[in-house]
């Protein structure tokens, strides 16, 4: 064999060895990445973190505590958006009992819960909703439009009836939501949507302790008997300055606020009026107890609640009304503990 042939064979063998070595290095890198992912997931699980928690880290920070509603354009669309703003902040005067349309069954405003005209972060703001809907809702077990979701509020939180999706009023509210969502990304979550993070206490809520917290913290605005504070001439006349929390003129028992955990999240991030998610006054434990106390009182009853959550596996643990797909007593669904 010639020397050149030996050299070429040696080079060929070296090339094979190098290629195999590169494959081995690549496999080692992939293996290390998989191990790192496995370790991180186990660390998240040990710390009580979920995929939803990790998603929050990538949310777009947009809704600020000093969010300002931009001026409405002097166009047909701008005028519709401005009317939508009035419908949301003066619902009692435009859609309430005794009005021509008489859509709502109480004298609340949409902004009684969606604070600052639906722009306050962690008070279920409207900002960005036009870029999120349609979305799946477990209560209906289907993908619903923003119009359908608004009608759900009319029927539950406002204890009223649905309005036509092509009505001037519905189009105005949608126009307003789009107006305040102009800078929001499409199809992405926004920090501040929904409610604050909340660690559910591993115990039943204490209504007696909640009553004490209510009297010391809430009654000055919402009344000793949960009756709220009526408006005056020139200041939410025929409505409420501070809404009632129980009784005939408040949300019905099929509303989201009738659920303990939902109410506690709202209370922690927003009450007493003026607090923010950055500096809550009440702890998780206190918000939990006072929410249970508020929802222990009578309120209007929503008809046909048994039709909610066609897929009972999607029904929240704190849903206060049956049917359920478990053998947990209804009282535990109302006040916990929710460790089931």
C-alpha positions as CSV (number, residue, x, y, z in Angstrom):
1,X,0.0,0.0,0.0
2,X,1.3,3.4,-0.9
3,X,2.0,6.1,1.7
4,X,-0.6,8.4,0.2
5,X,-3.3,5.6,0.5
6,X,-2.4,5.2,4.2
7,X,-2.6,8.9,4.8
8,X,-6.0,9.2,3.1
9,X,-7.4,6.2,5.1
10,X,-6.1,7.8,8.3
11,X,-7.7,11.1,7.5
12,X,-11.0,9.4,6.7
13,X,-10.9,7.5,10.0
14,X,-10.2,10.8,11.9
15,X,-13.1,12.4,10.1
16,X,-15.5,9.6,11.2
17,X,-14.2,9.9,14.8
18,X,-14.8,13.7,14.7
19,X,-18.3,13.3,13.3
20,X,-19.2,10.8,16.0
21,X,-17.6,13.0,18.6
22,X,-19.8,15.9,17.5
23,X,-22.9,13.8,17.6
24,X,-22.0,12.7,21.1
25,X,-21.4,16.3,22.3
26,X,-24.8,17.3,20.8
27,X,-26.5,14.5,22.6
28,X,-24.9,15.5,25.8
29,X,-26.1,19.1,25.4
30,X,-29.7,17.9,24.7
31,X,-29.5,15.6,27.8
32,X,-28.3,18.5,30.0
33,X,-31.1,20.7,28.7
34,X,-33.7,18.0,29.5
35,X,-32.3,17.6,33.0
36,X,-32.4,21.3,33.6
37,X,-36.1,21.5,32.5
38,X,-36.9,18.5,34.7
39,X,-35.1,20.1,37.7
40,X,-36.9,23.4,37.2
41,X,-40.3,21.8,36.9
42,X,-39.7,19.8,40.1
43,X,-38.5,23.0,41.8
44,X,-41.7,24.8,40.7
45,X,-43.9,22.0,42.0
46,X,-42.1,22.0,45.3
47,X,-42.6,25.8,45.6
48,X,-46.3,25.5,44.7
49,X,-45.8,27.2,41.3
50,X,-47.9,26.2,38.3
51,X,-47.7,26.8,34.5
52,X,-50.1,29.7,35.1
53,X,-47.6,31.3,37.5
54,X,-44.8,31.0,35.0
55,X,-47.1,32.5,32.3
56,X,-47.5,35.6,34.5
57,X,-43.8,36.2,34.3
58,X,-44.2,36.8,30.5
59,X,-47.3,39.0,30.8
60,X,-47.2,42.4,29.2
61,X,-47.2,45.1,31.9
62,X,-49.6,47.7,30.6
63,X,-52.4,48.6,33.1
64,X,-51.1,51.2,35.5
65,X,-52.7,52.4,38.7
66,X,-53.0,55.9,37.1
67,X,-54.4,54.7,33.8
68,X,-56.0,57.6,31.9
69,X,-58.8,57.3,29.5
70,X,-57.8,59.1,26.3
71,X,-60.2,61.7,24.9
72,X,-63.1,60.4,22.8
73,X,-62.8,61.4,19.1
74,X,-65.5,63.6,17.6
75,X,-66.5,60.9,15.3
76,X,-69.4,58.4,15.2
77,X,-67.1,55.8,16.8
78,X,-65.8,58.2,19.4
79,X,-69.4,59.2,20.3
80,X,-70.4,55.6,20.6
81,X,-67.4,54.9,22.9
82,X,-68.3,57.9,25.0
83,X,-71.9,56.6,25.4
84,X,-70.4,53.2,26.3
85,X,-68.4,54.9,29.1
86,X,-71.6,56.5,30.4
87,X,-73.4,53.1,30.3
88,X,-70.7,51.6,32.4
89,X,-70.4,54.4,34.9
90,X,-74.1,55.5,35.0
91,X,-75.7,52.1,34.4
92,X,-78.4,52.8,37.0
93,X,-79.5,56.0,35.3
94,X,-79.5,54.6,31.7
95,X,-80.4,51.0,32.1
96,X,-81.7,50.6,35.7
97,X,-85.1,50.0,37.1
98,X,-87.6,52.7,36.1
99,X,-85.7,53.7,33.0
100,X,-87.1,53.2,29.5
101,X,-84.9,50.1,28.8
102,X,-85.0,48.7,32.4
103,X,-82.3,46.1,31.7
104,X,-80.8,45.8,35.2
105,X,-82.7,44.6,38.2
106,X,-80.7,46.7,40.7
107,X,-79.3,50.3,40.9
108,X,-75.6,49.3,40.7
109,X,-73.3,50.4,37.9
110,X,-70.9,48.2,36.0
111,X,-68.2,50.3,37.6
112,X,-69.3,49.2,41.1
113,X,-67.1,46.2,40.5
114,X,-65.1,47.2,37.4
115,X,-63.6,50.2,39.2
116,X,-62.6,53.5,37.6
117,X,-64.7,52.8,34.5
118,X,-63.1,49.4,34.1
119,X,-59.5,50.7,34.1
120,X,-58.2,49.9,37.6
121,X,-55.8,47.0,37.6
122,X,-56.8,43.9,39.5
123,X,-60.4,45.0,39.6
124,X,-61.5,42.9,36.6
125,X,-60.6,45.8,34.2
126,X,-61.9,45.9,30.6
127,X,-58.5,47.0,29.2
128,X,-57.3,44.5,26.7
129,X,-60.5,42.4,26.7
130,X,-61.3,43.1,23.1
131,X,-58.1,41.4,22.1
132,X,-58.7,38.3,24.3
133,X,-62.3,37.4,23.4
134,X,-63.8,35.1,22.2
135,X,-62.7,32.9,25.0
136,X,-63.7,29.6,26.7
137,X,-65.9,30.0,29.8
138,X,-66.5,27.0,32.0
139,X,-69.8,28.3,33.3
140,X,-71.2,28.0,29.8
141,X,-68.8,25.2,28.7
142,X,-68.2,26.9,25.4
143,X,-66.3,29.7,23.7
144,X,-68.2,32.9,24.2
145,X,-68.0,36.4,22.7
146,X,-67.4,39.5,24.6
147,X,-71.0,40.4,24.1
148,X,-72.1,37.2,25.7
149,X,-69.8,37.8,28.6
150,X,-71.3,41.3,29.1
151,X,-74.8,39.8,29.1
152,X,-73.7,37.3,31.8
153,X,-72.9,40.3,34.0
154,X,-76.3,41.9,33.3
155,X,-78.0,38.7,34.3
156,X,-76.0,38.0,37.4
157,X,-74.1,41.0,38.9
158,X,-76.8,43.4,37.7
159,X,-79.6,40.9,38.5
160,X,-81.2,41.9,35.2
161,X,-81.7,40.6,31.7
162,X,-79.6,40.3,28.6
163,X,-79.7,42.9,25.9
164,X,-79.6,42.4,22.1
165,X,-76.0,41.9,20.9
166,X,-76.7,44.3,18.0
167,X,-78.3,47.0,20.1
168,X,-76.9,50.5,20.3
169,X,-76.1,49.9,24.0
170,X,-74.1,46.8,23.4
171,X,-72.3,48.3,20.5
172,X,-71.5,51.4,22.6
173,X,-70.0,49.3,25.4
174,X,-67.9,47.3,23.0
175,X,-66.7,50.5,21.4
176,X,-65.7,51.8,24.8
177,X,-63.8,48.6,25.6
178,X,-62.0,48.9,22.3
179,X,-61.2,52.6,23.0
180,X,-59.4,51.8,26.3
181,X,-57.7,48.8,24.7
182,X,-56.1,50.6,21.8
183,X,-52.6,50.1,23.1
184,X,-53.2,46.6,24.3
185,X,-51.6,43.6,22.5
186,X,-53.9,41.2,20.7
187,X,-54.2,37.7,22.1
188,X,-51.8,38.3,25.0
189,X,-52.5,38.5,28.7
190,X,-52.0,41.8,30.4
191,X,-50.7,42.2,33.9
192,X,-53.5,43.6,35.9
193,X,-56.3,41.7,34.3
194,X,-58.5,39.7,36.6
195,X,-57.7,39.9,40.3
196,X,-54.6,39.8,42.6
197,X,-52.8,36.6,43.5
198,X,-54.3,35.0,46.6
199,X,-53.2,32.3,48.9
200,X,-56.4,30.5,49.9
201,X,-56.2,29.7,53.7
202,X,-56.3,26.0,54.4
203,X,-59.3,26.3,56.7
204,X,-63.0,27.2,56.6
205,X,-63.7,30.9,56.5
206,X,-64.6,32.5,59.9
207,X,-67.8,34.5,59.4
208,X,-67.7,35.9,63.0
209,X,-64.2,37.2,62.5
210,X,-65.3,38.5,59.1
211,X,-68.1,40.4,60.8
212,X,-65.6,42.2,63.1
213,X,-63.5,43.1,60.1
214,X,-66.5,44.3,58.2
215,X,-67.6,46.6,61.0
216,X,-64.2,48.1,61.5
217,X,-63.1,48.4,57.8
218,X,-66.2,48.3,55.5
219,X,-69.3,49.6,57.3
220,X,-68.4,53.3,57.1
221,X,-68.9,53.1,53.3
222,X,-71.2,50.1,52.7
223,X,-73.4,50.6,55.8
224,X,-73.7,48.6,59.0
225,X,-76.4,46.4,57.3
226,X,-74.7,46.3,53.9
227,X,-77.2,48.8,52.5
228,X,-74.6,51.0,50.8
229,X,-74.6,54.8,50.5
230,X,-77.2,56.4,48.3
231,X,-76.3,59.0,45.7
232,X,-77.3,62.6,46.1
233,X,-78.4,65.3,43.8
234,X,-75.5,65.8,41.3
235,X,-73.6,62.8,42.7
236,X,-74.8,59.5,41.3
237,X,-78.4,60.5,41.9
238,X,-80.8,57.5,41.9
239,X,-77.7,55.2,42.2
240,X,-75.1,54.6,44.9
241,X,-72.0,56.3,45.9
242,X,-71.0,53.1,47.5
243,X,-72.9,50.0,46.5
244,X,-74.9,47.7,48.8
245,X,-73.3,44.3,49.5
246,X,-76.4,42.3,50.4
247,X,-80.1,42.6,50.3
248,X,-82.5,43.1,47.3
249,X,-80.5,45.7,45.4
250,X,-77.2,43.9,44.9
251,X,-75.7,41.1,42.8
252,X,-77.6,37.8,42.8
253,X,-76.4,34.4,44.1
254,X,-75.3,33.3,40.6
255,X,-72.8,36.2,40.2
256,X,-69.0,35.8,40.4
257,X,-68.9,37.9,43.5
258,X,-71.1,35.3,45.3
259,X,-68.2,33.0,45.2
260,X,-66.0,33.3,48.3
261,X,-62.5,33.1,46.6
262,X,-63.5,35.5,43.9
263,X,-64.9,38.0,46.4
264,X,-61.8,37.7,48.6
265,X,-59.5,38.4,45.7
266,X,-61.4,41.5,44.8
267,X,-61.6,42.7,48.4
268,X,-57.8,42.2,49.0
269,X,-56.7,44.1,45.9
270,X,-59.3,47.0,46.0
271,X,-60.9,47.5,49.4
272,X,-61.2,49.8,51.3
273,X,-61.6,52.0,48.3
274,X,-58.3,53.6,47.4
275,X,-56.0,50.7,48.2
276,X,-54.0,49.1,45.4
277,X,-52.7,45.7,44.7
278,X,-49.2,47.0,45.6
279,X,-50.3,48.0,49.1
280,X,-53.4,46.0,50.2
281,X,-54.8,46.8,53.7
282,X,-56.3,43.4,54.4
283,X,-54.4,40.1,54.5
284,X,-55.4,37.0,52.6
285,X,-56.9,35.7,55.8
286,X,-58.9,38.8,56.5
287,X,-60.2,39.2,53.0
288,X,-61.2,35.5,53.1
289,X,-63.2,35.9,56.3
290,X,-64.9,39.2,55.4
291,X,-65.9,37.8,52.0
292,X,-67.6,34.9,53.7
293,X,-69.4,37.2,56.1
294,X,-70.7,39.4,53.2
295,X,-71.9,36.4,51.2
296,X,-73.6,34.8,54.2
297,X,-76.4,37.4,53.8
298,X,-79.5,37.1,51.6
299,X,-79.5,38.4,48.1
300,X,-81.6,37.9,44.9
301,X,-81.7,34.4,43.6
302,X,-80.6,33.6,40.0
303,X,-83.0,31.3,38.2
304,X,-81.8,28.1,36.5
305,X,-78.4,28.1,38.2
306,X,-78.5,24.3,38.0
307,X,-77.8,24.7,34.2
308,X,-74.5,26.4,34.9
309,X,-71.3,24.3,34.3
310,X,-72.7,21.6,32.0
311,X,-69.3,19.9,32.5
312,X,-69.3,19.7,36.3
313,X,-65.6,19.0,36.4
314,X,-65.1,22.7,35.4
315,X,-67.2,24.0,38.3
316,X,-65.0,26.0,40.8
317,X,-64.7,24.6,44.3
318,X,-66.2,27.7,45.8
319,X,-69.3,27.7,43.7
320,X,-72.0,28.1,46.4
321,X,-74.8,26.3,44.7
322,X,-75.2,22.7,43.5
323,X,-75.1,20.4,41.6
324,X,-71.5,19.2,42.2
325,X,-69.6,16.2,40.9
326,X,-68.3,15.3,44.4
327,X,-69.7,14.4,47.7
328,X,-68.5,17.5,49.5
329,X,-71.2,19.3,51.5
330,X,-72.6,22.5,50.1
331,X,-71.5,24.4,53.2
332,X,-67.9,23.5,52.5
333,X,-68.2,24.6,48.9
334,X,-69.4,28.0,50.3
335,X,-66.8,28.6,53.1
336,X,-64.1,26.0,52.7
337,X,-61.7,24.5,53.4
338,X,-61.1,24.0,49.7
339,X,-58.5,21.3,50.2
340,X,-60.4,18.8,48.1
